[in-house]
Structures are given as structure tokens and as C-alpha cells.
Amino acid sequence: MNQQLSITNGDHHIEQTAKLSFYIDTMKMDSLSPRAFYEAGATKFQGKRFFWQNREKTFTLVGLGHAYTVTSDDHENRYALVENAWQNLIQHADLEAHEQQPILFGSYTFDPEKTPAEEWQAFPEAYFAVATHQLVIRNEQTFINTFYVSEQPITEAQKQALRTERDELLHSAQVNGVASHTKPQITQTIERHKAAYLQSIENVTTLIKHEDADKVVIARSLALAFDGAITSEMMLAQITAEQPESYLFVIEHGDDFFFGASPERLVMVKDHDAYSSCVAGSIKRGSTKEQDDAYGSELLQDTKNLQEHQYVVDMIRQSFDENCANYTLPNGPQLLKIRDIQHLFTPIEGQLKEEASILRMVKNLHPTPALGGAPRERAMEVIREYEPTDRGLYAAPIGWMNAEGDGEFAVAIRSALVHDNKAYLYAGGGIVADSEPQSEYDETLVKFRPMLRAFGGTLHGE
């Protein structure tokens, strides 16, 4: 993209300094299936939908259509540009008259300085949208909002057309419900750049042994081909069934979509309090409780994993030092157990300073040492030089924020891109001085499992 910042109302470019009309219509409902609502938009809003559900299942967000989008390919200013555009928009909204606010949802790429691979060309470095029709389920309350943003006064005919469109979507969701989806059929699995990945581990461990960095995360990717079309509603059904304890997300961009089931929060802000979690260090689950407990105990005592975890704790503590008036941090990690893997986990929370914001925290925290390395800048340089894949949105921040400054971003791991009817899966691990290529490769196999299973596949006969 040539523009550093692009703001649209779905179809037309909007000047950031323009006087805007912002129409909001709110409807409260008894209940509605979020997946049924998402699927109801498949025909009219294909390529302009998103889905988000937090790990606790206390907040679900579905967006159909784009009332307002913000995109940027400005390496240095992408966080500030999104924040400024959002603040400019909400000053034109009469928010006090509505029980449910507009929400800006979107994602950043992992590293804007890396040249995008062909499969990631559709996604800008920052890509955020307010939906035309927004479903929010929070604390067992369900709201449908309809939004329209224009540089011209919004007519009654336009408002009525939007309400009619909303009612048709609701009717479709209520009458048709959720379709049943079978898993796709994989025709080919390609371990991309395997030799280059194994060589990169050797190269990076050599750098670390020479004290050129402390830790660097190196990722690799798999490509899957299928015998039929892959849709975002199909894959949303799979991760909802298989990974309910994770953050679930889908974001479409034209013909492509990115989705995942991440265990890891980057940051949440609620009532000006910030919450983050240090997730780094992992081991597989056991087939029995006794075996599982033994693996967990091994992880809690493993020097390499504890060191990797401490890098993350130290960096997140530094960010909370800078952005919070005060914060609390436990003395040591606990275990976070999800279906295929268990992690070392340390939560942290604090009270934001007056000048801080969720996007400032996102910028400050990304990438954590769990996804980049330490020291951060040197690790990123090493990743750009040696990592044989372009991560795109993998391991990047994805999430939402509202007009009050509340919001939540997850780290987009356990994720996949679908482009040109192929799926691209990503997994990585932290490389330190004593890392071995084969063991790092084996660790990525564990991390591939959730997404690979969602597509109906296995690795090496598992």
C-alpha cells in the first residue's frame, strides 16, 4: 500500500480532519448465537467480518461489514496513527445515549520491517475496523449495534436501510442457526524451509554463545493444501469446539482470513487497570493425570524454561514500571494447562498512569521475549536475518478497544492464515545457548497440533 494511513467508511476515503456524522442504533436482545450471526453475514459481508471471544468466555464480539476502517503501513507511527484516528472518530459520536459503544477491532503485523511474503500481501501493518453491524455479548447481556460513518449528513432513508439490513441478518441467524461443518480434507502437507530452519537454530545458538544476544525466538511454518474450499466459518466452528479455553479470533481481509486459538493475553485494560500475563516455557500434556503432573513438575524445575520465562517477566515488569502508577507481580510462575500443551505462567496487574493507554501498552509490550527474544532490538535483527519465514500476523497483537479506553489484545499464536485456499501454520521456540536444532524442531510439532487438528491433520502419524 502506498498510503501511510488510510481511513474509510467502508467504501470511501475519509479525511482525518473532516467533520463526521456518526449514526448509532442499539438493540438489546435476550440471546443470539454469535456464530450464527457471523455466518449470517457470509454472503453480503464476506471478507469484512471478524470474531473475538476472550478466554473466560465473558466477552464475545462479532463484526459484519466495515463502517469505518483504519489501515497503516507507517513503520514508526502505526500505533499512534490508529489511536489518533480512533480518538478523532469517537469525538463525533453521542456515546452517552447508547448502552453499548462502538468497538475498534484489529491487528498489527509482527514486524513491519520484514518484507511481506506473497501470502501476507493483503494485510496492512495495521488493520482495524468498526463493524457496520456489531454483536456484543458481555456478562450474559446481548447487544446488536448498527453504525454508519459519513462526511455527509446521514438521511432517514439510509438509517432505515441499515435497520432493515440488520433485521434481515438477525432473522437469518435466528432461523438458520449455526450450520454443521466437517473438517476439511488435506491433500498435501509441506514443511516449508525445514533445512533452513534447522540451520538457523545452529546459526543463532552460535551468536548467543558469543554473547551477541541472550535469547532469540525462531519460527517456522507449514503449508496445507485441500481438496475443497476453506471458509472462515468452517474454521471458527473447529476452534470453538476444540480450544474453548483459549482466545478465539477470526479476521477477514478480502479473500484471505487469519484465525487462531491463543492461550496468551498481551494486555487487557479495564477501568484504567492493566492486566498482562507472562507465558513462556512449555512442555507437553500427559496421557494420565500422574504423567501430566510429572511433566508439569519437570517444567517448573527446568532451568532453560525458567530462564526463558524470566526474560518475559523482566520485560513486562519494565513496561508496567513505565506505564503504571503501581502493580503487583507474583514471586514465581504457575502452570497454564491447555489441551495440547502446558506453559509457565505469571500474571501481572497494575493501575495505568493518566497518560497511558492500551495501544501504548501494546506498543511497549510487543514483541515480548516469548515471541521475539532478548534484548528485544538485537533479537529482532537476528530474526530478520535468519528466520526463514515471514510471520505476518502470527505472534502479533490482535484485539479490540472502546471509547472509554478499555480493551484487550492477545498474542496471535496457535494461529493460521488461509490464502488462495491454502493454509499457512506457524510455530516457534526460544533459542538460547544450549538449544539443539532437533529438540527445537520437536517442540514446534507440539505447538502445531492445535491448528493442525482444526484442519483435520496430524504430524508424523500422531
N, C-alpha and C positions, 0 to 999 in steps of 0.2 A: 504494500500500500504506500502511496506517495504522501498522503496527509499524515501529519504527526498526531492530530486529533480530529476525529470525525464524530459529529453529533447529529443524529437523525430522529425523526418522529415515525420511523418505520420505513417510509419511502422517500422522504425529502430531507435534505440537509438543513440544519438549523444553526444559525449564528449564535455563538455562546452569549453574546451581549443582547440578543433580541428579547423583546418583551413577549412572554409566552402566555398562552391560555392553557390551563391545565384542568381538564374535566375529570372528576372522580365520581363514580357511582358505587355504592356499597350495599351489599345484600348479605344478611346473616341467614344461615341455613341450619337445619337440625343436624344433618350429616351429609357427606358426599365422599365417595371413594376417590382419593387423589389420583390413583392410576386410571380409573375410568374417565376422569376429567382430562388427564393427559392424553389418553387415547382418543377422546372426542375431538381433539384438535388436530388429528393426524392428517386430514385432508386439507383443511384451509390453512393450517399454520405449520405444515411440515417444514423443517429447517429453522423454525423460530420458536422452539419450545425449550423449557428447562424444568428440571425436577430436583428438589433437595429435601432430604429428611435427616434430622440430626440423630445422633447415636442413641439418645434416650427415648426417641420417638415422641417427644413433647412438642415438636415443631416440624410442620411439613409445608413446603412451598412449591406450587406448580405455576408455571407461566406459559401462556399461549399467546403468540404474537408479540410484536415489538411496538410499544407505544413510544419508546424513547431508547436510543442506544448510544453508548459512548465507546469508541474504539480509539486506540492509540498505538503507534509504532515509534514513539519517542522514548529511546532507551533510558534517558536520565530522568524524565519527568512523568512517566506513565502513572505513578501513584497520585501525584499532585494534580495532574490533569483530570483524572477520574473524580477525585474528591471535589475539585473546583466546579466541574460540570454538574455534579450531583447537588452541591450546595446552591448553584445557580438555578437548577430546576425546582427544588423544593421551596425556594422563596416565593415561587409563583403559585403554590398550592395552598388551598384553605384546608389545612390538616385538622384543625380543631373541630370541624363539622363532621368528621368521619371517625368511626370507631377503629377502623383498620387503615394503616398507612400504606402508601406505595413502597415497594421494596426494590432495591437495585441488586441484581444478581449477576455474577460473572466470574471471570478468571483472568489470571495473568499467565504468561508463558514462564517456564522455569528460568531460562537465561536469554534475555533479548540480544545478547552479543553473539550468540551462536546462529549461524546461517540456517534457516529452517530447511528441513528435509522436504522432499516433494509432498509427502503425505500430510505435512503440517501447514501447507501453504494457506489454507482457508482461515486459520485462526490468527488474529492480530496479537500483538504483545499484551494488549489489554482489551478485553471484550466484555462489556456489561450492558444489561438491558433492564428496563421496566416493562413488564408484560402489558399487553392490551387487556388480557383477562387473567387475573391473578387469584389463585386459590390459596388461602392460608388456613391451616388447622393448627391451633395453638391452645393447649390446656383444654382439650375436648370441645373447643368452640370453632365453628367453621364459618369463614367469610369468603365471599366472592366479590372482588373489586374489578371494575372496568375503568381503564384510564385512556385518555386521549390528550396528546400534547400538540399544540399548533402555534404558529406565529400569527395566525388569524383568529378572530373570534369564532367560537365553536357554535354551530347552529343547532336548533332544536331537532332538525331532521338528522343531523349527524349523531346527536345523542341518542335519538330513538333507534337509529340503525345499529348502533353499538349495543343497546339494550336488547334488541331483537336477536342479534348475533349471540350475545351471552345466553339468552334464554334457549336458543337452539342447541348450544353446547351443553347446557345443563340437562335439557331433555335427552340428548344423546347419551350423556354419561349415566343418567338415571335409568333409562330404558334399556340400553345395551349393556351397561355394566362393564366388567373387565373381561376382555377376550382371553381365551386359553391359548398359551403359547408353548410350543415344543422347542427343545433346544435345537440349534442349527446343526447341520451335518458338515463336519470339517473334512475337506478333501486333501488338504496339504498343510503341514506344519514346517515352518522354515526357521531354524535357529540362525538368526541374522548375525553376521560378523563374529561368529564364535571364536575363530582363531585370533582375530584382532582383539576381542575382549580378553581372552586368556593372556595374550601378550601385554595388554595394557595393565593387567594386575602386576605382572613382573616389572614393568617399567615404573609403575607408581610405587611399589614397595622399595625399589632401588632409590627413588627420590626421597622417600621417607627415612630410609636408613641413613641417607646423607643429610638428614635433618632439614630437608627442603620443604617439608610440611609435616604436620602431626597426623592428619587423617584426611583421606580423600574418598568420597563415595563414587564408585564407578558402576554404571548401569549398563544393561544390555536389553535387547528386545527380541521378541518372537513375532513372526507374521503367520497369520492363519488365512487360508482360502476356503471357500464354502461352495456348496452346490446350489444354493438358493440365496435370496435376498435377506439381508440382516437389517432389522429395524430397531430403533431405539426403544420402542415399547416392548419388543421381544426381549431385549437385554435387561430392561428395567424389571420385567417380570422375574427373570432369573436371579438377579442380585437381591431383589426383595425377598425371595423365597430362601436364598442360601446364606445371605450375610445380614440378617436383621439387626445384629449388634453393632453395625458399622454406620458411618455416614454414607448415605446413598445419594448419588448425584448423576444427572444427565444434563448435558448442554449440547444443543444442536447448532450447527452453522452451515446453512445451505444443505448440501447433500451429505455432509460429514457429521458425525457426533462423537462425543467423548463422554465416557461414563465410568463409574467405579464404586467401590465399597471400601472406604478408607477407615482404618481404626484411629486415625490421628488428627486431633484438633491442632490447628496452628494457634488461633486465638479466638476467644469469644469476649464480647463486651455486652454487659447488661447493667443498666442503671449506673453507668460510669465505672463499674468494676470490671477488671480484665481477668480472664482465665486462660491459662495455656497448659500444655502438657508436654513433658519431655518423654518421647518414645524413641528408644534406640537400644539395640541389643535384642537378639531374638534366638529362639530355639523352637523345634517342632513340638506338636502335641503328642501325648502318649495314647496308646490304644486302650489302656486301663487307667483308672484314677491313680493307682500306685505308680505306674510308669510316668504318667503326666506330672505327678508331684515330684518325682525324681528328676525329670527334665527341668522343671521349674526351679528346684533347689540347685541344680547344676548351673543354671543361668544366673541365679542370684550370687553365685560364688565365682563365676568365670571372669578372670582378670581382663581379657580382651573386651568382652561385652560391657563390663563395668566401666572400663576406661572410655569406650565409645559412648556410653550413656552419660558419663560425667562431662564430656565435651559439650553435649547438648544442654545439660543442666547449667553449666557455666555461662554459655552464650545467652540462654533465655533469662537467666538471672541478670545478666548485664542489660538486656533490653528492658526488664522490669525496673531496674535501677534508674534507667533514663526516662521512662515514661510513667512511672507510678510513684505516688507520694509514699506508699508503704506496700509491702507484700509479705506473704507467708510461703515458705518452702519447706517440705518435709526433709528429715535428715538423710533418708535413703530411699531407693526405689522399691516399688512393689511390682507384682506381676499383673499384666493385662493379657487375659486369655481370650482369643477369638477362635473361630472354627478350626483353622489350619495351623495356627502359629501362636506362640506366646512371646510377649515383649517385656522388657524392663520399662517401667512407667513411673514417672514422678509428676504429680500435679503441682501447679503454682497459681496463685491468685493475688491480685493487688488492686488498689484504688487508683484510677487514672488521674494524672495531673490535668489541670484545666485545659491546657493547650494540646493535649494528646488526643488521638482519635484512633479508631480501629484500623484505618488504612495506614496510618503512621506506624502502628504496631506491626501490621502485615509487612510493610517495607523493612522495618527494623529486624523482624524475625526471619524473613526469607532470604536465602535458604538456611535452615538450621543445620548444624553439623551432622544431623542424622541423614540429611539428603544432599548436603554439599561437602562439608568437611571443615577442617580447622588447620591454620587460620583461614577464615572464610575467603578472602580475596585470592590468596595463593591457591587454595583448593579449587576455586572456580577456574583459575587459569589452567590448572592441571587437567581438569575435566574437559575444558575446551580443546586442549591439545591431544589428549589420549583417549577420551571416551568415544567409542566407535558408533554412537547413535546420537540422534537429536531427540531430546526428551519432549519437546513441545510443551503440552500442558501437564505431562507426567511429573509428579513431585512438586508441582507448583501450587500456589494458593488458589482455592476456589471457594466461593461463599457469597454472603449477602450482607447488606446493611440497610437501615431505615433512617428516617429523617431525624430521629432522636439520638442517633449515634450508636444504637445497639446493632449487633450483628454477630456473625460467626463465620470463620474461614477454617476449612480443613486443608490438610496436605494431600494432594491428589495422587496418592499411591494406591496399589491394588486397583489399577485402572487400565483402560484400553481405549484406543482410537479406532473407529470404523471409517475407512476411507476407500472409495472405489470398490466397495463390497469385500474389502479385506480388513482383517482386524490386526492391530499392532498392540502387543502387550509389552509391558516394561517392568523390570525389577533390578534392584541394585543392592550393594552392600558396602559397608565402611571398610576401607583398606588401611591397615596400619603396618608397622614394620615387619611383623611376623605373619602377615597374611599369605596364604597359599592359593594359587590360581584355582586348583581343583575344588578345594573346600569352599571358596567364594562362589564358584560356579554352582556347586551343590546347594548353597544357601539360596541362590536365586531361584532354583527349582521349587523350593518350598514357597517362595513368595509369588511365583507364577500361578500356583494352584487355584486360588480363589477365582481369578478371571478365566483361567483355562477351563475350569469346571463349568463356569457360567456358559461358555461356548460349547460345552459338551465334549471336551477333550481331556486327555491325560498326557503325562510325560513319561516316557520310558516304561510304558506298561503299568503305571501305577493305578 
